[in-house]
Amino acid sequence: MTAKYEVHGSVAVITMNNPPVNGLGHSTRVGITDGLQKANADTAVKSIVLTGGGKAFSGGADIKEFGSPKALAEPNLLSVILAVENSSKPVVAAVHSVCMGGGLELALGCHYRIAAPGCSVALPEVKLGLIPGAGGTQRLPRALGVEPALNMIVSGEPVKSELLAQIPGQKLFDKMSASAESLAEEALAYAQAVSDTRPLPLVRNLPCKHPNGDAYFQFARNMVKGMAKNFPAPGKCVDAVESATKKKFDEGMAFEREIFTALMFTPESRSLRHIFMAERAASKIPDVPEDTPKRDIQSVAVIGAGTMGGGIAMNFLNAGIPVKMLEMKQEALDKGLGIIRKNYEAQVKKGKLKQDKYEQRMSLLTTTLSYDDLKEADMVIEAVFEEMGVKEKVFKELDRVMKPGAILASNTSTLDVNQIAAFTKRPQDVVGMHFFSPANVMKLLEVIRGEKTAKDVLATVMAVSKKIRKTAVVSGVCDGFIGNRMIEQYGRQSGFLLDEGCTPAQVDKAMEKFGMAMGPFRMGDLAGNDIGWAIRKRRYQEKPNMKYSKTADLLCEKGRFGQKTGAGWYDYVPGKRDAIPNAEVVKMIEDHRAALGITPRKISDDEIVQRLVYALVNEAAHILEEGIASKASDIDMVYLMGYGFPIYRGGPMNYADQVGLFNVVQSMQRFAQNPLDDAAFWQPAPLLAKLAAEGKSFN
């Protein structure tokens, strides 16, 4: 049982005890209703306190039960809240630390609420593509007022209890305790004080009106529509809260439930729930137990003060971890330091960072021109030029100077981490930490596990990634790891589409309409077309039989490397990132097409999207098969956090699951018939073919 029952004098105390956030799983729900029955049957008990043990009142639904029959098993949350409301003795919710989702809905069902200061209060269901489903849209507007309640429900963001207690006329909290430490004692005293009060107050009986209802809700709808065009839930939150002001309570509850149930089956909600679970699963490595000892990381060294090195350093400075940055020349150090200062000063100017915080972060940064000054760092990350000879020199030096047990990390985006580790006498301490540019902004961190990387090194890097607020995904060693290996196939298909009749703008628009942050050609211009060119040149030697479009090579031969040169697939005006189509580039594509004897054809947006996305999916299936990624959801996290894949589609693997793997394979077989495409690539990966044949999915 994950709820405890105790009696203190005339007060029964029911304490939820389901760490870490007292999720309202079936066992906890049974514990609450059993406790209520016991208390109501005991003549010595006059009132009841409901609270949470540990570090939360309740964070809401138990994620371990997501999507399982247990989540709906009686007593479900609605039944628990009804049992609380129907208690013949007053129930006082003593809320602290975290009171969110179903936890807040449960508290709203209690007769009274006493809150500790500093408690984070929220109805975050909208972040999972849902609306609150146990009365949140009906009770919170009655307890807090329509406008503040709707703001909380639509944003899903937490608000501190002491701020909510200051809202004029609010009835969410009947009392604030002096401190979190005194909450239990004050709740007992409050429960005794209200033990004889009758009739018992119910939030459901409070009036719920807005003086300018129609105008206000129309305004709210317009605001929400502009901000959440691809997500249905925020607009439905407005509908549900409006119903609280216009319908009787029970009718409003039925309406809320109807909306909640319908949203559960939308692809957007399924995608958001998938991401919620996938983000938590990414930190779990099958053969590295959670209790694996971790190395102590008190200080970090960064090799290289360029764009990547500076961005990497900022992550650690933001987390309060001292950084020593090394460069070979003073001018390179000064330039790197200047960029870090400029980045922080821009945040100060926008009001996102306080001046004292900026100064505190900069005080944690020191610089050096000597490897010997790094010897005391607990972790070192190199961010030097992406060339194996350069990496070799760096790692031999690090092997010489770093103390035993220090973690040696490479920010390589494609190179062999096993080869890098072999440059040292301590390959067990070597790991890849592939940050994405700009490193101080992008959430993704690919953690590359070498053949000899120690388990405690992996566990430590995963823990450090949380500290610096990154979503870390573990990848095995292969060319390009997870993300860049897949993007190469995406890029190849983009080239074939140009050969067959598309323009760069048409391809980009189709992908952006699908939801990508930017299409493949705008992305190439941003990253630098010369980077892709260098990889292709290597591929032409390594895999002479692999088919490529040569259009991108022609572009690079003209020196059109992208935004950094002001010209790539598009033209760029200095200081702006707007992509302006260039007639000469279109002519170059048409001339190349004619030279190949290809008659252009009309290509639909649907075909563009399918070829590009299914290219990602098929390569990802090979990655899974080879054990480079341990689960499909990790691949989704890489693409959501690092490559601008639309959140509401849940990542390429989740999207393929929703389309149906049978349908994906059918489309791939159709693409294989195209003489201008690469028929060999469109042979479904064995894992994909097997899952499709069995009617199964990746996730």
PLY file of the C-alpha trace (Angstrom):
ply
format ascii 1.0
element vertex 699
property float x
property float y
property float z
element edge 698
property int vertex1
property int vertex2
end_header
0.00 0.00 0.00
1.44 3.38 -0.96
-0.59 5.44 1.54
-0.15 5.46 5.31
-2.92 5.90 7.93
-2.28 7.31 11.42
-4.45 8.91 14.10
-3.24 11.92 16.10
-5.78 12.58 18.85
-9.04 13.35 17.06
-7.40 13.81 13.63
-6.74 10.99 11.15
-3.79 11.63 8.83
-3.63 9.92 5.42
-0.14 10.28 3.93
0.50 9.39 0.28
3.79 7.49 0.08
4.66 6.71 -3.54
8.10 8.26 -4.26
9.40 10.30 -5.95
6.30 12.53 -6.38
3.48 10.50 -4.80
1.99 9.59 -8.17
-1.69 8.68 -7.89
-1.29 5.05 -8.93
-3.92 2.42 -8.18
-2.35 1.37 -4.88
-2.22 5.00 -3.66
-5.83 5.61 -4.69
-6.94 2.50 -2.78
-4.93 3.68 0.24
-6.70 7.06 0.25
-10.23 5.62 -0.03
-9.47 2.93 2.60
-8.16 5.66 4.92
-11.30 7.75 4.39
-13.52 4.76 5.21
-11.54 4.01 8.38
-11.64 7.62 9.55
-15.38 7.99 8.90
-16.09 4.73 10.78
-14.01 5.74 13.84
-16.13 7.76 16.30
-12.96 9.10 17.96
-11.89 10.76 14.69
-13.43 14.20 14.10
-11.47 15.40 11.04
-8.97 14.19 8.44
-5.70 15.55 7.01
-4.60 14.37 3.55
-0.94 15.02 2.73
2.07 13.63 0.88
5.25 12.14 2.32
8.75 13.06 1.12
9.27 15.82 -1.42
5.74 16.29 -2.77
2.05 16.48 -1.93
1.38 14.79 -5.28
2.66 15.26 -8.82
-0.49 13.69 -10.29
-0.81 10.54 -12.38
1.68 7.73 -11.82
3.72 7.60 -15.05
4.37 3.88 -14.48
0.64 3.33 -15.19
0.43 5.54 -18.31
-1.72 3.81 -20.91
-2.28 0.69 -18.80
-5.67 -0.64 -17.55
-4.50 0.11 -13.98
-4.78 3.84 -14.68
-8.59 3.47 -15.06
-9.15 0.73 -12.47
-11.52 1.65 -9.65
-11.20 3.64 -7.61
-10.10 5.96 -10.42
-9.18 9.54 -9.54
-12.73 10.82 -10.11
-14.03 8.22 -7.64
-11.37 9.16 -5.08
-12.29 12.86 -5.31
-15.98 11.96 -4.96
-15.17 9.91 -1.84
-13.30 12.92 -0.37
-16.19 15.29 -1.12
-18.71 12.82 0.38
-16.72 12.33 3.59
-18.97 13.10 6.56
-15.92 14.53 8.38
-13.91 17.51 7.10
-10.90 16.67 4.95
-8.01 19.17 4.97
-5.40 18.95 2.20
-1.93 19.88 3.53
-0.04 20.71 0.34
3.70 21.29 0.02
6.62 21.16 -2.43
4.74 19.86 -5.51
0.98 19.91 -6.09
0.33 19.27 -9.77
-2.12 17.68 -12.18
-4.27 15.08 -10.46
-2.63 16.10 -7.17
-4.12 19.59 -7.47
-7.47 18.15 -8.60
-7.46 15.94 -5.49
-6.68 18.93 -3.25
-9.54 20.87 -4.89
-11.90 18.03 -3.93
-10.98 18.45 -0.24
-13.11 20.65 2.01
-10.15 22.83 3.07
-6.60 23.46 1.87
-3.57 24.66 3.82
-0.40 25.27 1.80
3.28 25.61 2.65
5.14 28.50 1.01
7.30 27.51 -1.98
4.89 24.84 -3.21
4.81 24.55 -7.04
1.16 24.40 -8.14
0.14 23.49 -11.70
-2.25 21.72 -14.04
0.34 20.67 -16.68
-1.88 18.30 -18.71
-1.79 20.62 -21.74
1.90 19.70 -22.12
0.76 16.15 -22.82
-1.82 17.31 -25.36
-4.67 16.92 -22.86
-6.87 19.01 -20.60
-7.23 18.25 -16.88
-9.54 15.23 -16.68
-10.62 15.04 -13.03
-12.41 18.35 -12.55
-9.46 20.76 -12.88
-11.17 22.91 -15.52
-14.34 23.08 -13.40
-13.00 23.50 -9.86
-9.92 25.72 -10.34
-11.89 28.63 -11.93
-14.33 28.43 -8.98
-11.51 28.43 -6.40
-9.07 30.86 -8.02
-11.10 33.02 -10.41
-11.68 32.46 -14.13
-8.76 34.42 -15.61
-5.90 33.23 -13.36
-7.24 29.66 -13.60
-7.41 29.73 -17.40
-3.87 31.16 -17.60
-2.60 28.27 -15.46
-4.52 25.61 -17.40
-3.56 26.86 -20.88
0.13 27.35 -20.05
0.55 24.30 -17.80
3.28 26.27 -15.99
3.75 26.00 -12.20
3.01 28.96 -9.93
4.22 29.28 -6.33
1.60 28.84 -3.62
2.35 32.18 -1.93
1.62 34.06 -5.20
-1.70 32.25 -5.66
-2.64 33.02 -2.04
-2.37 36.76 -2.84
-5.01 36.71 -5.62
-7.99 38.77 -4.39
-11.06 36.66 -3.55
-9.25 33.32 -4.07
-10.53 30.27 -2.21
-7.83 27.89 -3.38
-5.97 28.10 -0.06
-7.85 28.66 3.18
-4.58 29.18 5.03
-0.83 29.43 4.40
1.49 27.77 6.91
4.40 29.76 8.30
6.89 27.31 6.74
7.18 23.89 5.11
8.56 22.54 8.40
5.52 23.71 10.43
2.92 22.53 7.86
2.13 19.18 9.53
1.60 20.76 12.95
-0.46 23.67 11.56
-2.58 21.28 9.45
-3.45 19.21 12.55
-4.44 22.37 14.44
-6.50 23.63 11.49
-8.26 20.25 11.13
-9.20 20.35 14.83
-10.48 23.93 14.45
-12.85 23.04 11.59
-13.95 19.64 12.94
-17.42 20.87 13.96
-18.09 23.10 10.94
-21.20 22.12 8.98
-22.22 22.12 6.19
-18.81 21.17 4.78
-17.68 23.62 2.07
-17.24 22.20 -1.44
-15.41 23.96 -4.29
-18.04 22.60 -6.70
-20.68 24.77 -4.97
-18.75 28.04 -5.41
-20.08 30.49 -8.03
-18.17 30.71 -11.33
-18.81 33.78 -13.48
-16.88 36.24 -15.65
-18.32 39.78 -15.97
-17.52 39.92 -19.74
-17.57 36.21 -20.47
-18.24 36.08 -24.22
-15.72 38.81 -25.08
-13.07 37.38 -22.72
-13.30 33.81 -24.01
-13.22 35.00 -27.63
-10.08 37.00 -26.85
-8.57 33.93 -25.12
-9.36 31.75 -28.16
-7.68 34.21 -30.53
-4.56 34.32 -28.35
-4.37 30.54 -28.05
-4.95 29.97 -31.78
-1.94 32.11 -32.65
0.35 30.43 -30.13
-0.68 26.78 -30.46
-1.72 26.25 -34.08
-0.56 22.61 -34.26
-1.92 21.59 -30.86
-5.66 21.17 -30.23
-5.49 20.96 -26.41
-4.95 24.68 -25.51
-8.09 25.70 -27.44
-10.05 22.91 -25.75
-8.88 24.23 -22.35
-10.66 27.50 -23.18
-13.85 25.59 -24.12
-13.79 23.59 -20.88
-13.21 26.62 -18.61
-15.94 28.54 -20.43
-18.31 25.64 -19.72
-17.56 26.08 -15.99
-19.05 29.59 -16.25
-22.11 28.55 -18.28
-23.11 25.04 -17.25
-24.10 23.38 -13.99
-21.14 21.69 -12.29
-22.05 18.11 -13.25
-22.72 19.12 -16.87
-19.35 20.90 -16.97
-17.66 17.77 -15.58
-19.25 15.63 -18.29
-18.10 18.12 -20.94
-14.54 18.13 -19.54
-14.46 14.32 -19.61
-15.75 14.22 -23.18
-12.97 16.59 -24.33
-10.31 14.75 -22.29
-11.27 11.36 -23.78
-11.31 12.71 -27.35
-7.88 14.34 -26.91
-6.38 11.09 -25.57
-6.70 9.61 -29.07
-5.31 12.56 -31.07
-1.92 11.99 -32.72
-0.65 15.18 -31.03
-1.42 13.94 -27.51
-0.06 10.48 -28.25
3.13 12.12 -29.54
3.51 14.38 -26.50
2.94 11.48 -24.09
5.48 9.46 -26.07
8.04 12.30 -25.70
7.33 12.57 -21.96
8.17 8.89 -21.52
11.02 8.90 -24.05
12.82 11.75 -22.30
12.80 9.80 -19.04
13.79 6.56 -20.77
16.78 8.19 -22.52
18.73 8.38 -19.26
18.32 4.63 -18.66
21.11 2.50 -20.16
20.21 -1.23 -20.24
23.47 -2.56 -18.76
24.33 0.43 -16.51
22.30 0.16 -13.27
20.93 3.39 -11.78
22.98 2.84 -8.61
26.29 2.72 -10.55
28.81 4.85 -8.58
29.55 8.20 -10.23
32.79 10.14 -10.39
32.86 13.53 -8.67
32.86 16.38 -11.22
33.77 19.63 -9.45
35.67 21.30 -12.29
35.87 21.03 -16.08
38.46 21.91 -18.73
37.55 22.78 -22.33
40.07 22.55 -25.20
39.31 25.14 -27.86
37.76 28.60 -27.47
35.94 28.64 -30.80
32.15 28.68 -31.27
31.71 25.13 -29.95
34.24 25.40 -27.13
32.75 28.67 -25.89
29.20 27.29 -26.05
30.23 24.12 -24.18
31.95 26.20 -21.49
28.79 28.31 -20.99
26.75 25.19 -20.14
29.00 24.44 -17.19
29.30 28.07 -16.07
25.47 28.29 -16.07
25.40 25.25 -13.74
27.95 26.82 -11.35
30.82 24.51 -12.37
34.26 26.16 -12.77
35.77 25.93 -16.28
39.37 26.31 -17.47
39.58 26.98 -21.21
42.70 26.23 -23.25
43.84 27.61 -26.61
47.17 27.61 -28.44
47.30 31.40 -28.98
46.34 34.32 -26.75
44.39 36.06 -29.53
42.18 32.94 -29.97
41.55 32.90 -26.20
40.69 36.60 -26.16
38.31 36.19 -29.10
36.56 33.20 -27.46
36.27 35.03 -24.15
34.79 38.03 -25.97
32.09 35.87 -27.60
31.10 34.35 -24.22
30.86 37.85 -22.71
28.82 39.07 -25.67
26.38 36.13 -25.34
25.87 36.80 -21.62
25.57 40.57 -22.12
22.83 39.99 -24.71
20.92 37.96 -22.08
21.39 40.75 -19.50
20.15 43.33 -22.02
17.00 41.28 -22.69
16.37 40.88 -18.94
16.93 37.11 -19.08
19.99 37.26 -16.81
20.73 39.48 -13.82
24.01 41.43 -13.79
25.25 39.74 -10.60
24.56 36.27 -12.08
26.51 37.24 -15.21
29.48 38.38 -13.11
29.27 35.23 -10.98
29.38 33.01 -14.09
32.30 34.86 -15.62
34.22 34.58 -12.33
34.09 30.77 -12.72
35.93 30.96 -16.06
39.74 30.95 -16.28
41.96 30.58 -19.34
45.36 29.10 -20.15
47.79 28.40 -22.98
49.35 25.38 -21.24
48.05 21.80 -20.99
49.84 21.47 -17.63
47.32 23.92 -16.09
44.48 21.45 -16.74
45.86 18.59 -14.63
43.45 19.06 -11.69
40.21 19.12 -13.75
37.79 16.23 -13.15
36.59 16.24 -16.76
38.05 17.63 -19.98
36.12 18.14 -23.24
37.98 18.81 -26.49
36.29 20.92 -29.14
39.06 21.19 -31.74
39.06 20.79 -35.53
37.26 17.66 -36.77
40.34 15.86 -38.08
41.80 12.68 -36.60
45.41 13.93 -36.67
44.45 16.98 -34.59
42.47 14.80 -32.13
45.50 12.48 -31.78
47.79 15.32 -30.67
45.21 16.60 -28.16
44.48 13.21 -26.56
48.15 12.28 -26.25
48.69 15.54 -24.38
45.63 14.94 -22.19
46.84 11.41 -21.42
50.13 12.94 -20.28
48.76 15.68 -18.00
45.33 14.68 -16.68
45.07 13.16 -13.22
44.04 9.48 -12.86
40.24 9.08 -12.98
39.63 12.26 -14.98
37.07 11.81 -17.79
38.47 12.57 -21.26
35.66 13.57 -23.63
35.64 14.38 -27.34
33.06 16.65 -28.96
33.51 14.83 -32.28
30.43 14.71 -34.51
31.53 11.84 -36.78
34.97 10.45 -35.88
35.70 7.02 -34.37
35.72 7.34 -30.56
37.47 3.95 -30.25
40.36 5.24 -32.35
40.49 8.43 -30.26
40.52 6.35 -27.05
43.41 4.27 -28.43
45.62 7.40 -28.43
45.61 7.14 -24.61
46.69 4.54 -22.06
43.27 4.88 -20.39
40.59 4.09 -23.00
38.14 3.29 -20.17
38.09 7.03 -19.30
37.37 8.20 -22.87
33.84 9.03 -24.06
32.23 11.10 -26.83
30.16 14.15 -25.83
28.69 15.48 -29.08
27.13 18.88 -28.36
24.93 20.47 -31.02
25.45 24.01 -32.26
24.89 26.49 -30.69
26.05 24.38 -27.74
24.76 26.79 -25.09
21.23 26.65 -26.60
20.58 23.22 -28.13
19.21 20.67 -25.65
20.63 17.53 -27.26
23.83 15.81 -26.16
24.84 12.60 -27.96
26.93 10.53 -25.53
29.17 8.19 -27.54
30.02 4.96 -25.79
33.35 3.49 -26.91
34.10 -0.24 -26.75
36.15 0.33 -23.58
34.24 3.25 -21.99
33.76 2.38 -18.30
30.21 2.11 -16.94
30.90 4.65 -14.19
32.10 7.12 -16.87
28.78 6.70 -18.72
26.76 7.05 -15.50
28.73 10.19 -14.59
28.30 11.82 -18.01
24.53 11.14 -17.93
24.31 12.74 -14.46
26.41 15.74 -15.56
24.18 16.21 -18.62
21.17 16.64 -16.29
23.10 19.20 -14.26
23.81 21.25 -17.39
20.18 20.80 -18.55
20.80 18.64 -21.59
18.80 15.68 -22.87
21.50 13.03 -23.23
21.10 10.06 -25.58
23.64 7.23 -25.68
24.98 6.12 -29.08
27.39 3.40 -30.05
30.34 4.09 -32.35
29.63 4.39 -36.08
30.21 7.05 -38.73
27.94 9.98 -37.81
26.54 8.26 -34.70
22.72 8.48 -34.61
21.80 11.95 -35.82
24.36 12.67 -38.54
24.27 9.13 -39.93
20.52 9.52 -40.51
20.74 13.08 -41.83
23.09 11.90 -44.58
20.27 9.79 -46.09
17.85 12.71 -45.69
20.33 14.88 -47.60
20.80 12.27 -50.36
17.05 12.17 -50.96
16.93 15.98 -51.05
19.50 15.90 -53.87
17.55 13.30 -55.87
14.42 15.47 -55.56
16.30 18.39 -57.19
17.47 16.13 -60.02
13.90 14.96 -60.63
12.18 18.35 -60.80
12.03 20.18 -57.44
13.53 23.52 -56.48
15.24 23.99 -53.07
12.40 26.32 -52.01
9.72 23.73 -52.89
11.43 21.00 -50.85
12.03 23.34 -47.90
8.44 24.63 -47.92
7.01 21.09 -47.96
9.16 20.05 -44.97
8.43 23.24 -43.05
4.71 22.75 -43.69
5.13 19.23 -42.27
6.55 20.94 -39.18
10.35 20.82 -39.47
12.07 23.89 -38.01
13.72 24.36 -41.41
13.92 22.41 -44.64
17.08 20.53 -45.74
18.48 23.28 -47.98
18.03 26.08 -45.43
19.59 23.72 -42.87
22.56 23.10 -45.20
23.07 26.85 -45.61
23.01 27.30 -41.83
25.45 24.45 -41.08
27.74 25.27 -44.03
27.48 23.43 -47.35
31.24 22.85 -47.34
30.81 20.43 -44.38
28.49 18.18 -46.40
30.86 18.51 -49.39
33.81 17.24 -47.31
31.76 14.23 -46.15
30.65 13.44 -49.72
34.24 13.55 -50.99
35.15 11.00 -48.33
32.13 8.88 -49.30
33.08 8.89 -53.01
36.33 7.13 -52.03
34.91 4.83 -49.33
31.72 3.83 -51.16
32.29 4.37 -54.90
29.04 2.54 -55.76
26.79 4.70 -53.59
24.52 6.95 -55.63
24.59 10.74 -55.03
23.19 13.81 -56.73
26.11 16.02 -57.82
24.06 19.26 -57.63
25.34 20.18 -54.15
28.95 19.73 -55.35
28.31 22.19 -58.21
26.95 24.70 -55.66
30.08 24.35 -53.51
32.37 24.70 -56.54
30.82 28.17 -56.93
31.87 28.96 -53.32
28.24 29.16 -52.16
28.79 27.65 -48.70
25.69 29.18 -47.06
24.96 31.92 -44.56
28.63 32.40 -43.61
29.44 33.44 -47.23
26.11 35.23 -47.77
25.25 32.76 -50.54
24.29 29.10 -50.60
21.13 27.49 -51.94
19.70 30.94 -51.18
21.06 34.49 -50.90
21.39 36.22 -47.52
21.50 39.89 -46.54
24.13 40.69 -43.84
22.64 40.65 -40.34
19.51 38.75 -41.47
18.72 35.05 -41.78
15.96 35.35 -44.40
16.50 32.85 -47.24
16.09 34.64 -50.60
15.70 32.29 -53.63
18.43 32.78 -56.25
17.60 32.49 -59.97
21.17 31.41 -60.87
20.97 28.46 -58.46
17.66 27.34 -60.02
19.26 27.69 -63.49
22.29 25.66 -62.33
19.95 22.86 -61.18
17.98 22.96 -64.46
21.20 22.87 -66.57
22.56 19.94 -64.57
19.24 18.11 -64.96
19.32 18.69 -68.72
22.96 17.49 -68.93
21.84 14.23 -67.28
19.01 13.91 -69.82
16.32 14.05 -67.13
12.87 15.40 -67.99
11.58 17.19 -64.87
8.27 16.03 -63.37
5.81 17.55 -60.89
6.50 16.19 -57.42
3.85 16.52 -54.69
4.54 17.78 -51.18
3.39 14.38 -49.88
6.07 12.59 -51.88
8.73 15.04 -50.68
7.77 14.49 -47.03
7.53 10.72 -47.34
10.86 10.30 -49.11
12.74 12.49 -46.65
11.10 11.22 -43.45
11.08 7.54 -44.46
14.77 7.86 -45.39
15.38 8.82 -41.74
13.21 5.94 -40.55
14.88 3.25 -42.66
18.40 4.31 -41.65
17.25 4.47 -38.02
15.97 0.88 -38.26
19.51 -0.19 -39.32
20.93 1.79 -36.36
18.59 -0.06 -33.97
19.44 -3.42 -35.50
23.16 -2.80 -35.10
22.71 -1.79 -31.44
24.03 1.75 -32.08
20.86 3.00 -30.34
19.28 0.84 -27.64
15.67 1.92 -28.29
13.58 3.67 -30.92
12.52 6.41 -28.50
16.20 7.47 -28.14
16.28 8.14 -31.89
13.12 10.23 -31.55
14.77 12.30 -28.80
17.83 12.93 -31.01
15.64 14.29 -33.81
13.30 16.28 -31.57
16.06 17.92 -29.53
18.79 18.29 -32.15
17.30 18.46 -35.65
14.05 20.43 -35.37
11.65 17.51 -35.94
8.11 18.70 -35.04
7.25 18.04 -31.39
3.61 17.31 -32.21
4.70 14.39 -34.40
6.81 12.84 -31.63
9.96 12.07 -33.66
10.51 10.06 -36.88
10.01 6.62 -35.29
6.83 7.66 -33.47
5.56 9.25 -36.69
6.24 6.02 -38.62
4.38 4.07 -35.92
1.38 6.39 -36.30
1.38 6.10 -40.11
1.71 2.32 -39.69
4.92 0.44 -40.54
3.08 -1.62 -43.17
2.21 1.63 -44.98
5.78 2.93 -44.62
7.17 -0.24 -46.23
4.62 -0.06 -49.07
5.74 3.51 -49.86
9.40 2.49 -49.76
8.76 -0.31 -52.25
7.16 2.27 -54.54
10.22 4.58 -54.24
12.51 1.65 -55.10
10.85 1.51 -58.56
12.03 5.07 -59.33
15.03 4.72 -61.72
16.48 8.07 -60.57
16.43 7.09 -56.88
18.61 4.54 -55.04
16.70 1.24 -55.19
19.20 -0.52 -52.88
18.61 2.03 -50.11
14.84 1.57 -50.28
15.09 -2.12 -49.39
13.48 -2.00 -45.92
15.92 -2.66 -43.08
15.31 -6.25 -41.84
13.97 -4.95 -38.50
11.51 -2.61 -40.24
10.38 -5.38 -42.63
9.89 -7.80 -39.70
7.88 -5.34 -37.56
5.71 -4.36 -40.55
5.01 -8.01 -41.42
4.04 -8.76 -37.80
1.83 -5.65 -37.49
4.07 -4.26 -34.74
5.60 -0.84 -34.12
9.03 0.54 -33.11
7.92 1.98 -29.77
0 1
1 2
2 3
3 4
4 5
5 6
6 7
7 8
8 9
9 10
10 11
11 12
12 13
13 14
14 15
15 16
16 17
17 18
18 19
19 20
20 21
21 22
22 23
23 24
24 25
25 26
26 27
27 28
28 29
29 30
30 31
31 32
32 33
33 34
34 35
35 36
36 37
37 38
38 39
39 40
40 41
41 42
42 43
43 44
44 45
45 46
46 47
47 48
48 49
49 50
50 51
51 52
52 53
53 54
54 55
55 56
56 57
57 58
58 59
59 60
60 61
61 62
62 63
63 64
64 65
65 66
66 67
67 68
68 69
69 70
70 71
71 72
72 73
73 74
74 75
75 76
76 77
77 78
78 79
79 80
80 81
81 82
82 83
83 84
84 85
85 86
86 87
87 88
88 89
89 90
90 91
91 92
92 93
93 94
94 95
95 96
96 97
97 98
98 99
99 100
100 101
101 102
102 103
103 104
104 105
105 106
106 107
107 108
108 109
109 110
110 111
111 112
112 113
113 114
114 115
115 116
116 117
117 118
118 119
119 120
120 121
121 122
122 123
123 124
124 125
125 126
126 127
127 128
128 129
129 130
130 131
131 132
132 133
133 134
134 135
135 136
136 137
137 138
138 139
139 140
140 141
141 142
142 143
143 144
144 145
145 146
146 147
147 148
148 149
149 150
150 151
151 152
152 153
153 154
154 155
155 156
156 157
157 158
158 159
159 160
160 161
161 162
162 163
163 164
164 165
165 166
166 167
167 168
168 169
169 170
170 171
171 172
172 173
173 174
174 175
175 176
176 177
177 178
178 179
179 180
180 181
181 182
182 183
183 184
184 185
185 186
186 187
187 188
188 189
189 190
190 191
191 192
192 193
193 194
194 195
195 196
196 197
197 198
198 199
199 200
200 201
201 202
202 203
203 204
204 205
205 206
206 207
207 208
208 209
209 210
210 211
211 212
212 213
213 214
214 215
215 216
216 217
217 218
218 219
219 220
220 221
221 222
222 223
223 224
224 225
225 226
226 227
227 228
228 229
229 230
230 231
231 232
232 233
233 234
234 235
235 236
236 237
237 238
238 239
239 240
240 241
241 242
242 243
243 244
244 245
245 246
246 247
247 248
248 249
249 250
250 251
251 252
252 253
253 254
254 255
255 256
256 257
257 258
258 259
259 260
260 261
261 262
262 263
263 264
264 265
265 266
266 267
267 268
268 269
269 270
270 271
271 272
272 273
273 274
274 275
275 276
276 277
277 278
278 279
279 280
280 281
281 282
282 283
283 284
284 285
285 286
286 287
287 288
288 289
289 290
290 291
291 292
292 293
293 294
294 295
295 296
296 297
297 298
298 299
299 300
300 301
301 302
302 303
303 304
304 305
305 306
306 307
307 308
308 309
309 310
310 311
311 312
312 313
313 314
314 315
315 316
316 317
317 318
318 319
319 320
320 321
321 322
322 323
323 324
324 325
325 326
326 327
327 328
328 329
329 330
330 331
331 332
332 333
333 334
334 335
335 336
336 337
337 338
338 339
339 340
340 341
341 342
342 343
343 344
344 345
345 346
346 347
347 348
348 349
349 350
350 351
351 352
352 353
353 354
354 355
355 356
356 357
357 358
358 359
359 360
360 361
361 362
362 363
363 364
364 365
365 366
366 367
367 368
368 369
369 370
370 371
371 372
372 373
373 374
374 375
375 376
376 377
377 378
378 379
379 380
380 381
381 382
382 383
383 384
384 385
385 386
386 387
387 388
388 389
389 390
390 391
391 392
392 393
393 394
394 395
395 396
396 397
397 398
398 399
399 400
400 401
401 402
402 403
403 404
404 405
405 406
406 407
407 408
408 409
409 410
410 411
411 412
412 413
413 414
414 415
415 416
416 417
417 418
418 419
419 420
420 421
421 422
422 423
423 424
424 425
425 426
426 427
427 428
428 429
429 430
430 431
431 432
432 433
433 434
434 435
435 436
436 437
437 438
438 439
439 440
440 441
441 442
442 443
443 444
444 445
445 446
446 447
447 448
448 449
449 450
450 451
451 452
452 453
453 454
454 455
455 456
456 457
457 458
458 459
459 460
460 461
461 462
462 463
463 464
464 465
465 466
466 467
467 468
468 469
469 470
470 471
471 472
472 473
473 474
474 475
475 476
476 477
477 478
478 479
479 480
480 481
481 482
482 483
483 484
484 485
485 486
486 487
487 488
488 489
489 490
490 491
491 492
492 493
493 494
494 495
495 496
496 497
497 498
498 499
499 500
500 501
501 502
502 503
503 504
504 505
505 506
506 507
507 508
508 509
509 510
510 511
511 512
512 513
513 514
514 515
515 516
516 517
517 518
518 519
519 520
520 521
521 522
522 523
523 524
524 525
525 526
526 527
527 528
528 529
529 530
530 531
531 532
532 533
533 534
534 535
535 536
536 537
537 538
538 539
539 540
540 541
541 542
542 543
543 544
544 545
545 546
546 547
547 548
548 549
549 550
550 551
551 552
552 553
553 554
554 555
555 556
556 557
557 558
558 559
559 560
560 561
561 562
562 563
563 564
564 565
565 566
566 567
567 568
568 569
569 570
570 571
571 572
572 573
573 574
574 575
575 576
576 577
577 578
578 579
579 580
580 581
581 582
582 583
583 584
584 585
585 586
586 587
587 588
588 589
589 590
590 591
591 592
592 593
593 594
594 595
595 596
596 597
597 598
598 599
599 600
600 601
601 602
602 603
603 604
604 605
605 606
606 607
607 608
608 609
609 610
610 611
611 612
612 613
613 614
614 615
615 616
616 617
617 618
618 619
619 620
620 621
621 622
622 623
623 624
624 625
625 626
626 627
627 628
628 629
629 630
630 631
631 632
632 633
633 634
634 635
635 636
636 637
637 638
638 639
639 640
640 641
641 642
642 643
643 644
644 645
645 646
646 647
647 648
648 649
649 650
650 651
651 652
652 653
653 654
654 655
655 656
656 657
657 658
658 659
659 660
660 661
661 662
662 663
663 664
664 665
665 666
666 667
667 668
668 669
669 670
670 671
671 672
672 673
673 674
674 675
675 676
676 677
677 678
678 679
679 680
680 681
681 682
682 683
683 684
684 685
685 686
686 687
687 688
688 689
689 690
690 691
691 692
692 693
693 694
694 695
695 696
696 697
697 698
